Amino acid sequence: MKRKVAIIGAGVSGLAAIRSCLEEGLEPTCFERSDDVGGLWKFSEHTEEGRASIYRSVFTNSSKEMMCFPDFPYPDDFPNFMHNSKLQEYITLFATEKNLLKFIQFEVIISSRSGSWVMSRVWDDGYPWDMLVITRFQTFLKNNLPTAISDWWYMRQMNARFKHENYGLMPLNGTLRKEPVFNDELPARILCGTVSIKPNVKEFTETSAVFEDGTVFEAIDCVIFATGYGYAYPFLDDSIIKSRNNEVTLYKGIFPPQLEKPTMAVIGLVQSLGAAIPTTDLQARWAAKVIRGTCILPSVNDMMDDIDEKMGKKLKWFGNSTTIQTDYIVYMDELASFIGAKPNILWLFLKDPRLAIEVFFGPCSPYQFRLVGPGKWSGARNAILTQWDRSLKPMKTRVVFDGAQQPCLYLLRLLVVPVLLIALLLVLI
């Protein structure tokens, strides 16, 4: 008899969970309160009680090659950064292609205070930012270089487009890896004088705002509180997810360690610079194996020790132990290792050097986690080797001579000398 699994919500996390349950021979039923898939990405003209929604003009911050389901690339002509309607189209295509809709029941109601790094979606040579920033090579340097060098390098990256201090945007602690703001227009708006940056609001009067530096802005038309999103699971007791001091105490961000049996998994309650879709896909693959019984969780004490260790690292990197942020590649590799889907980089360099260079120095795209192990996709290697072509295709509407190198090969040659110098310096120290 198949084990039944209830899944709440048919957003990208829910769809990943349905598919992974089916792959593991489980019987999923997904409960979605709205009339369509997509979750947060399904734009609605009308607000609904208890349901978050994006606004009409939202575009993705992750590019298409970095945020797809690992065995389901976006259509070639989709833009790199998509309007929410295009992403919703892709989500619907995925649910239809994988035959997931029949498992869903659409009927259950279930001013800057501290500054911020502002990143552009357009990075070096015009490539999508995440295809150049989210790489195994950069993660290796960040986690192995001395802290002073790592912090200097990180701040240099963040200030590459413009010096944040000159624009009043510099974060209070710039070395913390807090999630940046993605905005391609803000620096230009400040430069042209159409936007001014102010410190925190001290108080409001009937028609003005008084800021902490003593300045006053008069004749205000409206105030918009851009406070972001909160997260809550009103159908669960708070103690299941936050078992102490308002901290999220989930093993690997997924399993409540205090449950007698691992019969519940939380998919999608992590945040990183990486995209949500491949993260939820990998979470769901591991969770389905745990629920089925083919992967075993450690003891409660060991899980709590791991949670405590991770909170210490979060305090170092993000400045807050209660954050749900995590290091994308480290986290993905950890989950992949549990199910035998983590690529062996050293073995790849011996067996397939061309692929190894792309995997290590190029973008850590979702296809990497379908190269080996359960759920291996035969098209993963080709998808990795052709990802740069697909990222450029929607922009090449005028044919011009192209003599440029692929970014990862250029980066490899460019960094040989400084890497050797850094290695020599570490040896001498």
Buried (B, 14 or more C-beta within 10 A) or exposed (E): EEBEBEBBBBBBBBBBBBBBBBBBEBEBEBBBBBEBBBBBBBBEEEEEEEEEBBEEEBBBBBBBBBBBBBBBBBEEEBBBBBBBEBBBBBBBEBBEEBEBBEBBEBEEEEBBEEBBBBBBBBBEEEBBBBBBBBBBBBBEBBEEBEEEBBBEBBBEBBBEBBEBEEBEBBBEEBBBBBBBBBBBEBBEEBEEEEEEBBBEBEEEEEEEBBBEEEEEBEEEEEEEEEEEEEEEBEEEEEEBBBBEEEBBBBBBBBBBBEEEEBEBBBBBBBBBBBBBBBBBBBBBBBBBBBBBEEBEBEEEEEBBEBBEEBBEEBBEBBBEBEBBBBBBBEBBBBBBEBBEBBBEBEEBBEEBEEBBBBBBBBBBBBBBBBBBBEBEBEBBBEBBBBBBEBBBBBEEEEEEEEEEEBBBBBBBEEBEEEEEEBEEEEEEE
